[in-house]
Amino acid sequence: MPPKPSKVYRRLLKEGWRDSGLGKGSHRVLTKNGVTITIPYHAREFKKGLWETIKKRAGWR
């Protein structure tokens, strides 16, 4: 089961990702070493496809 965005956001920050401040509304944009991840920041869990994409871009796979 995919986690909630708040947990993923905190984990990414702990791993050295920086919030670029570019996200609009309920989105957060994080960057690290030229890689960018946009996270929809809401109370629901991620859908499976989006969760797989975030894991791949973060290097968790």
PQR file of N, CA, C, O and H, with PARSE charges and radii, in Angstrom:
ATOM      1  N   MET A   1       0.848  -1.174   0.000 -0.4000 1.5000
ATOM      2  CA  MET A   1       0.000   0.000   0.000 -0.0000 2.0000
ATOM      3  C   MET A   1       0.899   1.245   0.000  0.5500 1.7000
ATOM      4  O   MET A   1       1.789   1.365   0.842 -0.5500 1.4000
ATOM      5  N   PRO A   2       0.669   2.169  -0.941 -0.5600 1.5000
ATOM      6  CA  PRO A   2       1.481   3.393  -0.997  0.2800 2.0000
ATOM      7  C   PRO A   2       1.282   4.269   0.238  0.5500 1.7000
ATOM      8  O   PRO A   2       0.192   4.300   0.810 -0.5500 1.4000
ATOM      9  N   PRO A   3       2.323   4.973   0.647 -0.5600 1.5000
ATOM     10  CA  PRO A   3       2.228   5.837   1.829  0.2800 2.0000
ATOM     11  C   PRO A   3       1.550   7.168   1.518  0.5500 1.7000
ATOM     12  O   PRO A   3       1.249   7.477   0.365 -0.5500 1.4000
ATOM     13  N   LYS A   4       1.321   7.934   2.557 -0.4000 1.5000
ATOM     14  CA  LYS A   4       0.751   9.271   2.383 -0.0000 2.0000
ATOM     15  C   LYS A   4       1.875  10.238   1.999  0.5500 1.7000
ATOM     16  O   LYS A   4       3.028  10.028   2.374 -0.5500 1.4000
ATOM     17  H   LYS A   4       1.566   7.682   3.494  0.4000 1.0000
ATOM     18  N   PRO A   5       1.544  11.286   1.260 -0.5600 1.5000
ATOM     19  CA  PRO A   5       2.553  12.243   0.803  0.2800 2.0000
ATOM     20  C   PRO A   5       3.370  12.883   1.920  0.5500 1.7000
ATOM     21  O   PRO A   5       4.553  13.164   1.726 -0.5500 1.4000
ATOM     22  N   SER A   6       2.770  13.118   3.076 -0.4000 1.5000
ATOM     23  CA  SER A   6       3.511  13.778   4.155 -0.0000 2.0000
ATOM     24  C   SER A   6       4.703  12.932   4.610  0.5500 1.7000
ATOM     25  O   SER A   6       5.765  13.477   4.911 -0.5500 1.4000
ATOM     26  H   SER A   6       1.809  12.890   3.232  0.4000 1.0000
ATOM     27  N   LYS A   7       4.540  11.610   4.663 -0.4000 1.5000
ATOM     28  CA  LYS A   7       5.644  10.734   5.067 -0.0000 2.0000
ATOM     29  C   LYS A   7       6.748  10.708   4.016  0.5500 1.7000
ATOM     30  O   LYS A   7       7.933  10.728   4.348 -0.5500 1.4000
ATOM     31  H   LYS A   7       3.677  11.167   4.419  0.4000 1.0000
ATOM     32  N   VAL A   8       6.350  10.664   2.751 -0.4000 1.5000
ATOM     33  CA  VAL A   8       7.332  10.648   1.664 -0.0000 2.0000
ATOM     34  C   VAL A   8       8.095  11.968   1.635  0.5500 1.7000
ATOM     35  O   VAL A   8       9.313  11.977   1.462 -0.5500 1.4000
ATOM     36  H   VAL A   8       5.387  10.648   2.482  0.4000 1.0000
ATOM     37  N   TYR A   9       7.393  13.069   1.800 -0.4000 1.5000
ATOM     38  CA  TYR A   9       8.001  14.402   1.794 -0.0000 2.0000
ATOM     39  C   TYR A   9       9.052  14.506   2.903  0.5500 1.7000
ATOM     40  O   TYR A   9      10.163  14.975   2.658 -0.5500 1.4000
ATOM     41  H   TYR A   9       6.403  13.062   1.940  0.4000 1.0000
ATOM     42  N   ARG A  10       8.712  14.078   4.105 -0.4000 1.5000
ATOM     43  CA  ARG A  10       9.660  14.127   5.223 -0.0000 2.0000
ATOM     44  C   ARG A  10      10.884  13.240   4.966  0.5500 1.7000
ATOM     45  O   ARG A  10      12.013  13.631   5.263 -0.5500 1.4000
ATOM     46  H   ARG A  10       7.809  13.697   4.304  0.4000 1.0000
ATOM     47  N   ARG A  11      10.652  12.050   4.414 -0.4000 1.5000
ATOM     48  CA  ARG A  11      11.777  11.145   4.123 -0.0000 2.0000
ATOM     49  C   ARG A  11      12.715  11.759   3.083  0.5500 1.7000
ATOM     50  O   ARG A  11      13.936  11.686   3.221 -0.5500 1.4000
ATOM     51  H   ARG A  11       9.735  11.733   4.173  0.4000 1.0000
ATOM     52  N   LEU A  12      12.143  12.359   2.051 -0.4000 1.5000
ATOM     53  CA  LEU A  12      12.974  12.985   1.022 -0.0000 2.0000
ATOM     54  C   LEU A  12      13.801  14.131   1.599  0.5500 1.7000
ATOM     55  O   LEU A  12      14.975  14.280   1.259 -0.5500 1.4000
ATOM     56  H   LEU A  12      11.151  12.418   1.938  0.4000 1.0000
ATOM     57  N   LEU A  13      13.206  14.930   2.455 -0.4000 1.5000
ATOM     58  CA  LEU A  13      13.948  16.032   3.076 -0.0000 2.0000
ATOM     59  C   LEU A  13      15.102  15.505   3.924  0.5500 1.7000
ATOM     60  O   LEU A  13      16.190  16.079   3.913 -0.5500 1.4000
ATOM     61  H   LEU A  13      12.252  14.809   2.731  0.4000 1.0000
ATOM     62  N   LYS A  14      14.873  14.417   4.660 -0.4000 1.5000
ATOM     63  CA  LYS A  14      15.927  13.820   5.484 -0.0000 2.0000
ATOM     64  C   LYS A  14      17.067  13.271   4.631  0.5500 1.7000
ATOM     65  O   LYS A  14      18.215  13.231   5.073 -0.5500 1.4000
ATOM     66  H   LYS A  14      13.988  13.950   4.669  0.4000 1.0000
ATOM     67  N   GLU A  15      16.745  12.846   3.398 -0.4000 1.5000
ATOM     68  CA  GLU A  15      17.756  12.288   2.503 -0.0000 2.0000
ATOM     69  C   GLU A  15      18.486  13.360   1.701  0.5500 1.7000
ATOM     70  O   GLU A  15      19.288  13.041   0.823 -0.5500 1.4000
ATOM     71  H   GLU A  15      15.813  12.878   3.039  0.4000 1.0000
ATOM     72  N   GLY A  16      18.213  14.626   1.995 -0.4000 1.5000
ATOM     73  CA  GLY A  16      18.965  15.694   1.354 -0.0000 2.0000
ATOM     74  C   GLY A  16      18.278  16.392   0.194  0.5500 1.7000
ATOM     75  O   GLY A  16      18.883  17.259  -0.437 -0.5500 1.4000
ATOM     76  H   GLY A  16      17.561  14.886   2.708  0.4000 1.0000
ATOM     77  N   TRP A  17      17.031  16.041  -0.107 -0.4000 1.5000
ATOM     78  CA  TRP A  17      16.287  16.730  -1.152 -0.0000 2.0000
ATOM     79  C   TRP A  17      15.911  18.110  -0.637  0.5500 1.7000
ATOM     80  O   TRP A  17      15.651  18.278   0.555 -0.5500 1.4000
ATOM     81  H   TRP A  17      16.540  15.337   0.405  0.4000 1.0000
ATOM     82  N   ARG A  18      15.881  19.097  -1.524 -0.4000 1.5000
ATOM     83  CA  ARG A  18      15.560  20.479  -1.163 -0.0000 2.0000
ATOM     84  C   ARG A  18      14.234  20.892  -1.775  0.5500 1.7000
ATOM     85  O   ARG A  18      13.979  20.642  -2.953 -0.5500 1.4000
ATOM     86  H   ARG A  18      16.092  18.960  -2.492  0.4000 1.0000
ATOM     87  N   ASP A  19      13.393  21.524  -0.973 -0.4000 1.5000
ATOM     88  CA  ASP A  19      12.128  22.066  -1.472 -0.0000 2.0000
ATOM     89  C   ASP A  19      12.455  23.342  -2.237  0.5500 1.7000
ATOM     90  O   ASP A  19      12.935  24.315  -1.655 -0.5500 1.4000
ATOM     91  H   ASP A  19      13.599  21.727  -0.016  0.4000 1.0000
ATOM     92  N   SER A  20      12.196  23.335  -3.535 -0.4000 1.5000
ATOM     93  CA  SER A  20      12.575  24.476  -4.375 -0.0000 2.0000
ATOM     94  C   SER A  20      11.592  25.631  -4.273  0.5500 1.7000
ATOM     95  O   SER A  20      11.887  26.727  -4.749 -0.5500 1.4000
ATOM     96  H   SER A  20      11.807  22.545  -4.008  0.4000 1.0000
ATOM     97  N   GLY A  21      10.429  25.414  -3.663 -0.4000 1.5000
ATOM     98  CA  GLY A  21       9.450  26.479  -3.514 -0.0000 2.0000
ATOM     99  C   GLY A  21       8.678  26.777  -4.786  0.5500 1.7000
ATOM    100  O   GLY A  21       7.958  27.773  -4.854 -0.5500 1.4000
ATOM    101  H   GLY A  21      10.190  24.523  -3.276  0.4000 1.0000
ATOM    102  N   LEU A  22       8.818  25.923  -5.798 -0.4000 1.5000
ATOM    103  CA  LEU A  22       8.155  26.170  -7.072 -0.0000 2.0000
ATOM    104  C   LEU A  22       6.759  25.568  -7.166  0.5500 1.7000
ATOM    105  O   LEU A  22       6.017  25.900  -8.090 -0.5500 1.4000
ATOM    106  H   LEU A  22       9.403  25.114  -5.742  0.4000 1.0000
ATOM    107  N   GLY A  23       6.382  24.701  -6.249 -0.4000 1.5000
ATOM    108  CA  GLY A  23       5.076  24.056  -6.320 -0.0000 2.0000
ATOM    109  C   GLY A  23       3.943  25.041  -6.102  0.5500 1.7000
ATOM    110  O   GLY A  23       4.043  25.957  -5.285 -0.5500 1.4000
ATOM    111  H   GLY A  23       6.985  24.431  -5.498  0.4000 1.0000
ATOM    112  N   LYS A  24       2.866  24.837  -6.844 -0.4000 1.5000
ATOM    113  CA  LYS A  24       1.702  25.705  -6.692 -0.0000 2.0000
ATOM    114  C   LYS A  24       0.602  24.939  -5.966  0.5500 1.7000
ATOM    115  O   LYS A  24       0.418  23.743  -6.190 -0.5500 1.4000
ATOM    116  H   LYS A  24       2.785  24.093  -7.508  0.4000 1.0000
ATOM    117  N   GLY A  25      -0.112  25.620  -5.116 -0.4000 1.5000
ATOM    118  CA  GLY A  25      -1.243  24.991  -4.439 -0.0000 2.0000
ATOM    119  C   GLY A  25      -0.807  23.837  -3.567  0.5500 1.7000
ATOM    120  O   GLY A  25      -0.016  24.009  -2.640 -0.5500 1.4000
ATOM    121  H   GLY A  25       0.038  26.592  -4.935  0.4000 1.0000
ATOM    122  N   SER A  26      -1.326  22.660  -3.868 -0.4000 1.5000
ATOM    123  CA  SER A  26      -1.072  21.498  -3.025 -0.0000 2.0000
ATOM    124  C   SER A  26       0.064  20.622  -3.560  0.5500 1.7000
ATOM    125  O   SER A  26       0.065  19.416  -3.314 -0.5500 1.4000
ATOM    126  H   SER A  26      -1.969  22.521  -4.621  0.4000 1.0000
ATOM    127  N   HIS A  27       1.014  21.187  -4.274 -0.4000 1.5000
ATOM    128  CA  HIS A  27       2.143  20.426  -4.799 -0.0000 2.0000
ATOM    129  C   HIS A  27       3.452  20.946  -4.222  0.5500 1.7000
ATOM    130  O   HIS A  27       3.613  22.144  -3.991 -0.5500 1.4000
ATOM    131  H   HIS A  27       1.013  22.167  -4.474  0.4000 1.0000
ATOM    132  N   ARG A  28       4.388  20.023  -3.994 -0.4000 1.5000
ATOM    133  CA  ARG A  28       5.724  20.368  -3.530 -0.0000 2.0000
ATOM    134  C   ARG A  28       6.708  19.912  -4.602  0.5500 1.7000
ATOM    135  O   ARG A  28       6.582  18.808  -5.131 -0.5500 1.4000
ATOM    136  H   ARG A  28       4.257  19.050  -4.182  0.4000 1.0000
ATOM    137  N   VAL A  29       7.674  20.745  -4.920 -0.4000 1.5000
ATOM    138  CA  VAL A  29       8.699  20.401  -5.904 -0.0000 2.0000
ATOM    139  C   VAL A  29      10.027  20.282  -5.169  0.5500 1.7000
ATOM    140  O   VAL A  29      10.489  21.234  -4.540 -0.5500 1.4000
ATOM    141  H   VAL A  29       7.777  21.642  -4.490  0.4000 1.0000
ATOM    142  N   LEU A  30      10.635  19.104  -5.254 -0.4000 1.5000
ATOM    143  CA  LEU A  30      11.897  18.823  -4.578 -0.0000 2.0000
ATOM    144  C   LEU A  30      12.980  18.560  -5.618  0.5500 1.7000
ATOM    145  O   LEU A  30      12.717  17.959  -6.660 -0.5500 1.4000
ATOM    146  H   LEU A  30      10.260  18.330  -5.764  0.4000 1.0000
ATOM    147  N   THR A  31      14.205  19.014  -5.331 -0.4000 1.5000
ATOM    148  CA  THR A  31      15.315  18.793  -6.257 -0.0000 2.0000
ATOM    149  C   THR A  31      16.537  18.274  -5.504  0.5500 1.7000
ATOM    150  O   THR A  31      16.744  18.563  -4.325 -0.5500 1.4000
ATOM    151  H   THR A  31      14.419  19.502  -4.485  0.4000 1.0000
ATOM    152  N   LYS A  32      17.338  17.494  -6.238 -0.4000 1.5000
ATOM    153  CA  LYS A  32      18.602  16.980  -5.701 -0.0000 2.0000
ATOM    154  C   LYS A  32      19.452  16.515  -6.881  0.5500 1.7000
ATOM    155  O   LYS A  32      19.025  15.668  -7.666 -0.5500 1.4000
ATOM    156  H   LYS A  32      17.170  17.260  -7.196  0.4000 1.0000
ATOM    157  N   ASN A  33      20.645  17.068  -7.001 -0.4000 1.5000
ATOM    158  CA  ASN A  33      21.582  16.684  -8.066 -0.0000 2.0000
ATOM    159  C   ASN A  33      20.960  16.760  -9.459  0.5500 1.7000
ATOM    160  O   ASN A  33      21.223  15.898 -10.298 -0.5500 1.4000
ATOM    161  H   ASN A  33      20.992  17.757  -6.364  0.4000 1.0000
ATOM    162  N   GLY A  34      20.152  17.763  -9.711 -0.4000 1.5000
ATOM    163  CA  GLY A  34      19.547  17.952 -11.024 -0.0000 2.0000
ATOM    164  C   GLY A  34      18.288  17.138 -11.278  0.5500 1.7000
ATOM    165  O   GLY A  34      17.679  17.267 -12.340 -0.5500 1.4000
ATOM    166  H   GLY A  34      19.939  18.463  -9.030  0.4000 1.0000
ATOM    167  N   VAL A  35      17.890  16.309 -10.333 -0.4000 1.5000
ATOM    168  CA  VAL A  35      16.670  15.508 -10.464 -0.0000 2.0000
ATOM    169  C   VAL A  35      15.546  16.233  -9.736  0.5500 1.7000
ATOM    170  O   VAL A  35      15.738  16.725  -8.624 -0.5500 1.4000
ATOM    171  H   VAL A  35      18.385  16.205  -9.471  0.4000 1.0000
ATOM    172  N   THR A  36      14.375  16.302 -10.361 -0.4000 1.5000
ATOM    173  CA  THR A  36      13.232  16.995  -9.777 -0.0000 2.0000
ATOM    174  C   THR A  36      12.091  16.011  -9.551  0.5500 1.7000
ATOM    175  O   THR A  36      11.800  15.176 -10.407 -0.5500 1.4000
ATOM    176  H   THR A  36      14.218  15.903 -11.264  0.4000 1.0000
ATOM    177  N   ILE A  37      11.453  16.116  -8.396 -0.4000 1.5000
ATOM    178  CA  ILE A  37      10.270  15.315  -8.080 -0.0000 2.0000
ATOM    179  C   ILE A  37       9.167  16.273  -7.659  0.5500 1.7000
ATOM    180  O   ILE A  37       9.370  17.122  -6.791 -0.5500 1.4000
ATOM    181  H   ILE A  37      11.690  16.795  -7.701  0.4000 1.0000
ATOM    182  N   THR A  38       8.001  16.137  -8.275 -0.4000 1.5000
ATOM    183  CA  THR A  38       6.832  16.915  -7.881 -0.0000 2.0000
ATOM    184  C   THR A  38       5.898  15.990  -7.116  0.5500 1.7000
ATOM    185  O   THR A  38       5.506  14.935  -7.615 -0.5500 1.4000
ATOM    186  H   THR A  38       7.835  15.448  -8.980  0.4000 1.0000
ATOM    187  N   ILE A  39       5.546  16.394  -5.900 -0.4000 1.5000
ATOM    188  CA  ILE A  39       4.691  15.576  -5.045 -0.0000 2.0000
ATOM    189  C   ILE A  39       3.378  16.301  -4.796  0.5500 1.7000
ATOM    190  O   ILE A  39       3.381  17.427  -4.298 -0.5500 1.4000
ATOM    191  H   ILE A  39       5.864  17.251  -5.494  0.4000 1.0000
ATOM    192  N   PRO A  40       2.242  15.667  -5.137 -0.5600 1.5000
ATOM    193  CA  PRO A  40       0.964  16.251  -4.743  0.2800 2.0000
ATOM    194  C   PRO A  40       0.819  16.073  -3.234  0.5500 1.7000
ATOM    195  O   PRO A  40       0.861  14.947  -2.737 -0.5500 1.4000
ATOM    196  N   TYR A  41       0.651  17.154  -2.514 -0.4000 1.5000
ATOM    197  CA  TYR A  41       0.664  17.128  -1.050 -0.0000 2.0000
ATOM    198  C   TYR A  41      -0.765  17.237  -0.538  0.5500 1.7000
ATOM    199  O   TYR A  41      -1.301  18.334  -0.383 -0.5500 1.4000
ATOM    200  H   TYR A  41       0.617  18.069  -2.918  0.4000 1.0000
ATOM    201  N   HIS A  42      -1.377  16.082  -0.276 -0.4000 1.5000
ATOM    202  CA  HIS A  42      -2.754  16.032   0.214 -0.0000 2.0000
ATOM    203  C   HIS A  42      -2.885  14.888   1.213  0.5500 1.7000
ATOM    204  O   HIS A  42      -1.899  14.212   1.508 -0.5500 1.4000
ATOM    205  H   HIS A  42      -0.942  15.190  -0.401  0.4000 1.0000
ATOM    206  N   ALA A  43      -4.070  14.666   1.727 -0.4000 1.5000
ATOM    207  CA  ALA A  43      -4.263  13.685   2.796 -0.0000 2.0000
ATOM    208  C   ALA A  43      -4.378  12.245   2.288  0.5500 1.7000
ATOM    209  O   ALA A  43      -4.195  11.309   3.066 -0.5500 1.4000
ATOM    210  H   ALA A  43      -4.870  15.215   1.487  0.4000 1.0000
ATOM    211  N   ARG A  44      -4.674  12.051   1.020 -0.4000 1.5000
ATOM    212  CA  ARG A  44      -4.858  10.698   0.489 -0.0000 2.0000
ATOM    213  C   ARG A  44      -3.522  10.040   0.184  0.5500 1.7000
ATOM    214  O   ARG A  44      -2.497  10.709   0.055 -0.5500 1.4000
ATOM    215  H   ARG A  44      -4.823  12.812   0.387  0.4000 1.0000
ATOM    216  N   GLU A  45      -3.552   8.722   0.071 -0.4000 1.5000
ATOM    217  CA  GLU A  45      -2.357   7.984  -0.320 -0.0000 2.0000
ATOM    218  C   GLU A  45      -2.112   8.183  -1.811  0.5500 1.7000
ATOM    219  O   GLU A  45      -3.021   8.537  -2.561 -0.5500 1.4000
ATOM    220  H   GLU A  45      -4.385   8.178   0.176  0.4000 1.0000
ATOM    221  N   PHE A  46      -0.867   7.950  -2.230 -0.4000 1.5000
ATOM    222  CA  PHE A  46      -0.547   8.019  -3.650 -0.0000 2.0000
ATOM    223  C   PHE A  46      -1.225   6.880  -4.394  0.5500 1.7000
ATOM    224  O   PHE A  46      -1.470   5.817  -3.823 -0.5500 1.4000
ATOM    225  H   PHE A  46      -0.128   7.662  -1.620  0.4000 1.0000
ATOM    226  N   LYS A  47      -1.526   7.098  -5.659 -0.4000 1.5000
ATOM    227  CA  LYS A  47      -1.974   5.999  -6.502 -0.0000 2.0000
ATOM    228  C   LYS A  47      -0.729   5.220  -6.914  0.5500 1.7000
ATOM    229  O   LYS A  47       0.382   5.749  -6.896 -0.5500 1.4000
ATOM    230  H   LYS A  47      -1.327   7.961  -6.124  0.4000 1.0000
ATOM    231  N   LYS A  48      -0.930   3.958  -7.283 -0.4000 1.5000
ATOM    232  CA  LYS A  48       0.192   3.054  -7.516 -0.0000 2.0000
ATOM    233  C   LYS A  48       1.176   3.573  -8.567  0.5500 1.7000
ATOM    234  O   LYS A  48       2.384   3.527  -8.336 -0.5500 1.4000
ATOM    235  H   LYS A  48      -1.833   3.528  -7.298  0.4000 1.0000
ATOM    236  N   GLY A  49       0.704   4.056  -9.694 -0.4000 1.5000
ATOM    237  CA  GLY A  49       1.595   4.519 -10.760 -0.0000 2.0000
ATOM    238  C   GLY A  49       2.453   5.698 -10.340  0.5500 1.7000
ATOM    239  O   GLY A  49       3.648   5.736 -10.636 -0.5500 1.4000
ATOM    240  H   GLY A  49      -0.277   4.093  -9.882  0.4000 1.0000
ATOM    241  N   LEU A  50       1.858   6.652  -9.657 -0.4000 1.5000
ATOM    242  CA  LEU A  50       2.601   7.822  -9.185 -0.0000 2.0000
ATOM    243  C   LEU A  50       3.623   7.413  -8.131  0.5500 1.7000
ATOM    244  O   LEU A  50       4.747   7.915  -8.127 -0.5500 1.4000
ATOM    245  H   LEU A  50       0.887   6.622  -9.417  0.4000 1.0000
ATOM    246  N   TRP A  51       3.246   6.520  -7.254 -0.4000 1.5000
ATOM    247  CA  TRP A  51       4.157   6.050  -6.214 -0.0000 2.0000
ATOM    248  C   TRP A  51       5.374   5.368  -6.843  0.5500 1.7000
ATOM    249  O   TRP A  51       6.500   5.590  -6.397 -0.5500 1.4000
ATOM    250  H   TRP A  51       2.333   6.112  -7.257  0.4000 1.0000
ATOM    251  N   GLU A  52       5.164   4.545  -7.869 -0.4000 1.5000
ATOM    252  CA  GLU A  52       6.271   3.881  -8.550 -0.0000 2.0000
ATOM    253  C   GLU A  52       7.205   4.902  -9.206  0.5500 1.7000
ATOM    254  O   GLU A  52       8.424   4.737  -9.169 -0.5500 1.4000
ATOM    255  H   GLU A  52       4.249   4.366  -8.231  0.4000 1.0000
ATOM    256  N   THR A  53       6.642   5.953  -9.804 -0.4000 1.5000
ATOM    257  CA  THR A  53       7.448   6.998 -10.434 -0.0000 2.0000
ATOM    258  C   THR A  53       8.284   7.746  -9.403  0.5500 1.7000
ATOM    259  O   THR A  53       9.462   8.018  -9.639 -0.5500 1.4000
ATOM    260  H   THR A  53       5.652   6.087  -9.834  0.4000 1.0000
ATOM    261  N   ILE A  54       7.691   8.079  -8.270 -0.4000 1.5000
ATOM    262  CA  ILE A  54       8.422   8.794  -7.217 -0.0000 2.0000
ATOM    263  C   ILE A  54       9.568   7.933  -6.686  0.5500 1.7000
ATOM    264  O   ILE A  54      10.674   8.434  -6.487 -0.5500 1.4000
ATOM    265  H   ILE A  54       6.735   7.859  -8.078  0.4000 1.0000
ATOM    266  N   LYS A  55       9.314   6.648  -6.456 -0.4000 1.5000
ATOM    267  CA  LYS A  55      10.372   5.750  -5.973 -0.0000 2.0000
ATOM    268  C   LYS A  55      11.522   5.674  -6.972  0.5500 1.7000
ATOM    269  O   LYS A  55      12.690   5.683  -6.583 -0.5500 1.4000
ATOM    270  H   LYS A  55       8.415   6.242  -6.618  0.4000 1.0000
ATOM    271  N   LYS A  56      11.192   5.599  -8.246 -0.4000 1.5000
ATOM    272  CA  LYS A  56      12.218   5.506  -9.281 -0.0000 2.0000
ATOM    273  C   LYS A  56      13.067   6.773  -9.328  0.5500 1.7000
ATOM    274  O   LYS A  56      14.294   6.689  -9.389 -0.5500 1.4000
ATOM    275  H   LYS A  56      10.243   5.592  -8.562  0.4000 1.0000
ATOM    276  N   ARG A  57      12.440   7.933  -9.301 -0.4000 1.5000
ATOM    277  CA  ARG A  57      13.174   9.203  -9.377 -0.0000 2.0000
ATOM    278  C   ARG A  57      13.994   9.457  -8.115  0.5500 1.7000
ATOM    279  O   ARG A  57      15.048  10.090  -8.174 -0.5500 1.4000
ATOM    280  H   ARG A  57      11.444   8.002  -9.252  0.4000 1.0000
ATOM    281  N   ALA A  58      13.508   8.959  -6.967 -0.4000 1.5000
ATOM    282  CA  ALA A  58      14.231   9.150  -5.710 -0.0000 2.0000
ATOM    283  C   ALA A  58      15.377   8.146  -5.541  0.5500 1.7000
ATOM    284  O   ALA A  58      16.206   8.294  -4.644 -0.5500 1.4000
ATOM    285  H   ALA A  58      12.652   8.445  -6.919  0.4000 1.0000
ATOM    286  N   GLY A  59      15.421   7.129  -6.402 -0.4000 1.5000
ATOM    287  CA  GLY A  59      16.476   6.120  -6.307 -0.0000 2.0000
ATOM    288  C   GLY A  59      16.186   5.049  -5.283  0.5500 1.7000
ATOM    289  O   GLY A  59      17.113   4.435  -4.754 -0.5500 1.4000
ATOM    290  H   GLY A  59      14.747   7.009  -7.131  0.4000 1.0000
ATOM    291  N   TRP A  60      14.928   4.812  -4.993 -0.4000 1.5000
ATOM    292  CA  TRP A  60      14.537   3.819  -3.989 -0.0000 2.0000
ATOM    293  C   TRP A  60      14.264   2.452  -4.599  0.5500 1.7000
ATOM    294  O   TRP A  60      13.838   1.542  -3.888 -0.5500 1.4000
ATOM    295  H   TRP A  60      14.175   5.310  -5.423  0.4000 1.0000
ATOM    296  N   ARG A  61      14.496   2.285  -5.883 -0.4000 1.5000
ATOM    297  CA  ARG A  61      14.239   1.008  -6.530 -0.0000 2.0000
ATOM    298  C   ARG A  61      15.520   0.411  -7.021  0.5500 1.7000
ATOM    299  O   ARG A  61      15.513  -0.676  -7.599 -0.5500 1.4000
ATOM    300  H   ARG A  61      14.842   3.024  -6.461  0.4000 1.0000
TER
END
